[in-house]
Amino acid sequence: MKQEHKLYAGVAILVALGFGVYTARSGARKEAEQHHVTAAADLPTVKLSKEDADKITKFVIKNADKGEVTLQKKGDNWELTKPLSAPANQANIKSLVENIQKIELSALIAQGTETYKKYELDGEKSVHAQAFKGDEKVLDVFFGKSGSRGQMARVAGTDAVYAAKGYSSYQWAREIKNWRDTEILKFEDGNAISVEIENPNGKFSFTKQDDEWAGSFYPRGDNGKLAAKAKDWELFDGGKVKNMLRAYKNLKASDFAEKGADTGVDEPLTHGGVVRIKLKDDTGDFTVKLGKTQEGSNRYAVQEGGDGTVYVVSSWAADWATAEAEKYQKAEEKDDGKDKGDDKKDAKKKLAPGKPKMVQMPPPMPKGGSQPKSK
């Protein structure tokens, strides 16, 4: 065979091989696409429309780490009905209703139940989310481990593991206290016209005059009774009252008292303090009683006239109620870099008035001699 004929034959073989590879790859890709479409079509549907989500009347969420809660819609508001009965956090449930519209299954990971433990879907670590529209259950899904392939999930009644998207563990895996309504007080601090604080140290009385705060302090004696008003409070700082009001205008609970806890809210003048706030135009009067510390400087608190819920408030708010007079004062001015404490120390170093200054006398002269020479 001539050289050019060999070349033509080789080219023909290469073309044939290339066409075969292309045909094989195209067939494999088409088969994979068909399989993907079939698999996607076979996935259970869990995603809810906005219309269906807005009709949800109950959530039951069992969190292996944080317990089980039941949230029930009553009228226009939500309530926590299990493990206790209390007003629910409306904003957190609104976020839940919004998130449920985003959850959907995206792929099949494994058939059967053998991998449930591997993907934390066996109940020991999973979050079991159920939603009801009246008596109809519209969602019943377990959420487990999250990894490179997404959020692992399984649907009740289906023996398989799926990848899910749209699920927010932050929205569903909350602690029980975060399902409760944490709001204690809410008002405009600019509307406050008077504040009274009473605690074991005494009583503070603050009144607003032309947008500026004036203050008086009544110290408490050793007998526990209030003494007469202290003299002019020269170091009083009205800005501190404004700071105090910022802490109370949107007062929220950081936690709640456990059943049977020794809170001390019944004896606030012994264990904590009482805060009374009056708003202008008779738009509101608020009284909060603070008791013992719960953790660190956080304290138990209860709103007078409320539903009796004993909250825990942060130390930032609690410290204004339990303070001594210095907390509402300006820092003492310094003179020539020294404060009054330094002046007192300096004064102690000085000799008392009229006391003679000690002077070292030279040694006596020897008899019959002259003054000894100094060395």
C-alpha positions in Angstrom: 0.0 0.0 0.0 1.2 3.4 -0.9 2.2 5.9 1.8 -0.6 8.3 0.9 -3.2 5.5 1.1 -2.0 4.5 4.6 -2.5 8.1 5.7 -6.0 8.3 4.3 -6.9 5.0 6.1 -5.5 6.3 9.4 -7.5 9.5 9.1 -10.7 7.5 8.4 -10.1 5.3 11.5 -9.6 8.3 13.7 -12.8 9.9 12.4 -14.7 6.7 13.0 -13.4 6.4 16.5 -14.2 10.1 17.3 -17.8 9.6 16.0 -18.2 6.5 18.2 -17.0 8.4 21.3 -19.3 11.3 20.6 -22.2 9.0 20.1 -21.5 7.1 23.3 -21.1 10.4 25.3 -24.3 11.9 23.8 -26.2 8.7 24.7 -24.9 8.7 28.2 -25.7 12.4 28.7 -29.2 11.9 27.3 -29.7 8.9 29.6 -28.5 10.9 32.6 -30.8 13.8 31.8 -33.7 11.4 31.4 -32.8 9.8 34.7 -32.5 13.2 36.4 -35.9 14.3 35.1 -37.5 11.0 36.3 -35.8 11.3 39.7 -36.9 14.9 40.2 -40.5 14.0 39.2 -40.5 11.2 41.7 -39.4 13.4 44.7 -42.1 14.0 47.3 -43.5 17.5 47.3 -43.1 19.4 50.6 -43.1 23.0 49.4 -46.1 25.1 50.4 -47.5 28.1 48.5 -47.9 31.4 50.3 -51.7 30.9 50.3 -51.4 27.5 52.0 -48.6 28.7 54.4 -50.8 31.6 55.6 -53.6 29.1 56.5 -51.4 27.1 58.9 -52.9 27.0 62.4 -50.5 24.8 64.3 -46.8 23.9 64.4 -45.4 20.9 66.3 -41.6 21.0 66.5 -39.7 18.3 68.2 -36.0 19.1 68.6 -33.8 16.3 70.0 -31.6 18.8 71.7 -34.1 21.4 72.9 -37.4 19.6 73.5 -40.8 19.7 71.9 -43.0 22.8 71.4 -46.5 23.2 70.1 -47.5 26.6 68.7 -51.2 27.3 68.2 -52.9 30.1 66.3 -55.8 31.6 68.3 -57.5 34.4 66.5 -54.8 36.6 64.9 -52.1 35.7 67.4 -50.0 32.7 68.2 -49.6 31.1 71.6 -47.2 28.5 73.0 -49.3 25.6 74.3 -46.6 23.0 75.0 -44.6 22.5 77.2 -46.3 25.5 78.9 -49.0 28.0 78.1 -47.6 31.5 77.3 -47.9 34.2 74.6 -45.7 33.3 71.7 -43.1 35.4 69.9 -45.1 36.6 66.9 -42.1 37.7 64.9 -40.4 34.3 65.2 -43.5 32.5 64.0 -43.9 34.9 61.1 -40.3 34.0 60.0 -41.3 30.3 60.3 -44.3 30.8 58.0 -42.1 32.5 55.5 -39.4 29.8 55.6 -41.8 27.0 55.1 -42.6 28.4 51.6 -38.9 27.9 50.6 -38.4 24.3 51.7 -38.2 21.7 48.9 -36.5 18.4 48.2 -33.8 18.6 45.5 -32.3 15.1 45.1 -32.6 11.5 46.3 -29.5 10.6 48.4 -30.3 7.0 49.5 -33.1 4.5 49.5 -34.2 2.7 52.7 -33.6 3.4 56.3 -30.1 2.1 56.8 -28.4 5.6 56.5 -30.8 7.4 58.9 -28.3 7.3 61.7 -25.4 8.4 59.4 -27.3 11.5 58.3 -28.7 12.2 61.8 -32.3 11.4 60.8 -33.0 8.6 63.3 -34.6 10.9 66.0 -31.6 11.3 68.3 -30.4 14.5 66.6 -33.0 15.4 64.1 -35.6 18.2 64.0 -39.1 16.9 63.4 -41.2 19.6 61.9 -45.0 19.3 61.5 -47.5 21.9 60.3 -51.3 21.7 60.3 -54.0 23.6 58.5 -56.9 22.9 60.7 -56.9 19.1 61.1 -55.0 18.5 57.9 -51.3 17.8 58.2 -49.5 19.8 55.5 -45.9 19.1 56.5 -44.2 16.2 58.2 -40.5 16.2 57.6 -37.3 15.3 59.6 -34.2 17.4 59.1 -30.8 16.1 60.0 -27.2 16.6 59.1 -26.1 19.4 56.8 -23.1 18.8 54.5 -21.6 19.4 51.0 -24.7 17.9 49.4 -27.0 20.1 51.3 -29.5 19.6 54.1 -30.3 16.0 54.7 -34.1 15.2 55.2 -36.6 12.5 55.2 -40.4 12.6 54.8 -42.6 10.7 57.3 -44.0 7.6 55.6 -41.2 7.4 53.0 -38.1 5.3 53.5 -35.5 7.4 51.9 -33.0 10.2 52.5 -33.2 13.4 50.4 -31.3 16.6 50.0 -33.4 19.6 50.8 -32.9 23.3 50.1 -34.5 26.4 51.7 -34.5 25.0 55.2 -33.2 27.3 58.0 -32.1 25.6 61.2 -32.0 29.0 62.8 -35.8 29.3 62.3 -36.8 25.8 63.4 -34.2 24.7 66.0 -34.8 27.4 68.6 -34.7 27.0 72.3 -38.1 26.9 74.0 -37.5 30.4 75.6 -37.1 31.9 72.1 -40.6 30.8 71.1 -42.0 32.9 73.9 -42.9 36.6 73.8 -39.9 38.4 75.4 -41.4 41.9 75.3 -41.8 43.5 78.8 -42.0 47.2 78.1 -42.3 49.3 75.0 -42.7 53.1 75.0 -41.1 56.2 73.5 -38.4 57.4 75.9 -39.1 61.0 74.9 -42.6 60.7 76.4 -41.3 60.0 79.9 -41.9 62.8 82.3 -40.9 61.2 85.6 -38.9 58.3 86.9 -38.7 56.9 90.4 -36.3 54.2 91.5 -36.2 52.7 95.0 -33.8 50.1 96.2 -31.8 49.2 99.4 -29.6 52.3 98.9 -32.4 54.8 98.9 -34.9 56.4 96.6 -34.2 58.4 93.4 -36.7 60.9 92.0 -36.2 62.3 88.5 -38.5 64.8 86.8 -38.3 66.3 83.4 -38.2 70.1 83.1 -38.1 71.6 79.5 -36.5 68.4 78.2 -33.9 68.4 80.9 -33.9 66.1 83.9 -33.7 67.2 87.5 -32.9 64.7 90.3 -33.2 64.2 94.0 -31.9 61.4 96.2 -33.3 60.2 99.6 -30.7 57.9 101.3 -31.8 54.9 103.2 -30.6 54.7 106.8 -29.3 51.7 108.8 -32.8 51.2 110.1 -34.0 50.6 106.5 -36.1 53.8 106.4 -35.7 56.6 104.0 -34.0 59.7 105.3 -34.7 63.3 104.3 -33.8 64.5 100.8 -30.1 65.0 100.5 -28.8 68.5 99.9 -28.4 69.9 96.5 -27.1 67.2 94.2 -24.4 69.1 92.5 -22.9 66.1 90.7 -26.3 64.9 89.3 -26.1 64.1 85.6 -29.4 64.2 83.7 -27.8 62.3 80.8 -27.6 59.2 83.0 -31.4 59.2 83.3 -31.7 59.3 79.5 -29.4 56.3 79.4 -31.5 54.5 81.9 -34.6 55.2 79.8 -32.9 53.8 76.7 -32.5 50.5 78.6 -36.1 50.4 79.6 -38.0 51.8 76.5 -37.8 48.5 74.7 -37.2 46.1 77.7 -37.0 42.5 76.7 -36.4 39.3 78.6 -33.2 37.4 78.1 -34.7 34.3 79.8 -37.6 33.3 82.0 -37.7 32.0 85.6 -37.9 28.3 86.0 -40.8 26.9 88.0 -40.2 27.1 91.7 -37.1 29.4 91.4 -36.2 31.7 94.3 -36.6 35.0 92.4 -37.0 37.5 95.2 -39.4 39.7 93.1 -41.8 39.7 96.0 -39.3 41.7 98.1 -37.6 44.0 95.6 -36.5 46.5 98.2 -34.5 43.8 99.9 -33.1 42.0 96.9 -33.2 44.4 93.9 -35.2 47.5 93.3 -38.4 49.0 91.9 -38.6 51.2 88.7 -41.6 53.4 88.2 -41.9 55.3 84.9 -44.7 57.8 84.1 -45.5 59.0 80.5 -46.9 62.4 79.5 -50.6 62.9 78.8 -51.6 59.9 81.0 -50.4 57.6 78.1 -49.0 55.1 80.5 -47.4 54.2 83.8 -45.0 51.3 84.2 -43.7 49.6 87.3 -41.1 46.9 87.2 -39.9 45.0 90.3 -36.5 43.4 90.2 -35.4 40.6 92.5 -32.4 38.4 93.0 -29.7 37.7 90.4 -30.2 34.7 88.2 -26.9 34.4 86.3 -24.0 36.9 86.7 -25.6 40.3 87.2 -28.8 39.4 85.3 -31.9 39.7 87.5 -35.4 38.3 87.8 -38.1 40.9 87.1 -41.8 41.1 87.0 -44.1 43.8 85.6 -46.6 45.1 88.1 -50.1 44.6 86.7 -48.9 42.1 84.1 -49.8 38.4 83.7 -47.4 37.4 86.5 -44.6 36.1 84.2 -41.2 36.3 85.9 -38.6 37.3 83.4 -34.9 37.6 83.5 -33.4 40.9 82.4 -29.9 41.8 81.4 -27.5 43.4 83.8 -27.5 46.5 81.6 -31.1 47.2 82.6 -30.9 45.7 86.1 -28.0 47.8 87.2 -29.9 51.0 86.8 -32.5 49.8 89.3 -30.0 48.6 91.9 -27.6 51.4 91.7 -26.0 53.7 94.3 -26.1 57.5 93.8 -22.8 57.6 92.0 -24.3 55.9 88.9 -26.4 59.0 88.3 -23.6 61.4 88.8 -21.0 63.1 86.7 -17.4 62.1 87.2 -15.7 64.4 89.7 -13.7 67.1 88.0 -9.9 67.0 88.5 -7.8 70.0 89.4 -4.2 70.2 88.0 -4.3 66.5 87.3 -5.3 65.5 90.8 -8.8 64.6 92.0 -10.1 65.2 95.5 -8.8 61.9 96.7 -5.2 63.0 95.8 -5.7 66.3 97.6 -6.7 64.4 100.7 -3.6 62.3 100.5 -1.4 65.3 100.0 -3.1 67.0 103.0 -2.2 64.1 105.2 1.4 64.4 104.2 1.6 68.0 105.5 2.3 68.8 109.1 -0.5 69.7 111.3 -1.0 73.5 111.9 1.2 74.9 114.8 3.4 71.8 115.1 7.1 72.9 115.0 9.2 71.8 112.2 11.9 69.4 113.1 15.4 70.8 112.5 18.6 68.7 112.8 21.0 70.4 115.3 24.8 70.3 115.0 26.7 68.1 117.6 27.8 70.0 120.7 31.3 71.6 120.8 34.0 69.7 122.8 35.3 71.4 126.0 38.1 73.7 125.4 38.2 73.0 121.7 36.9 74.4 118.5 34.1 73.2 116.4 35.1 69.9 114.8 35.7 69.9 111.1 33.2 68.3 108.9 34.3 65.3 107.0 
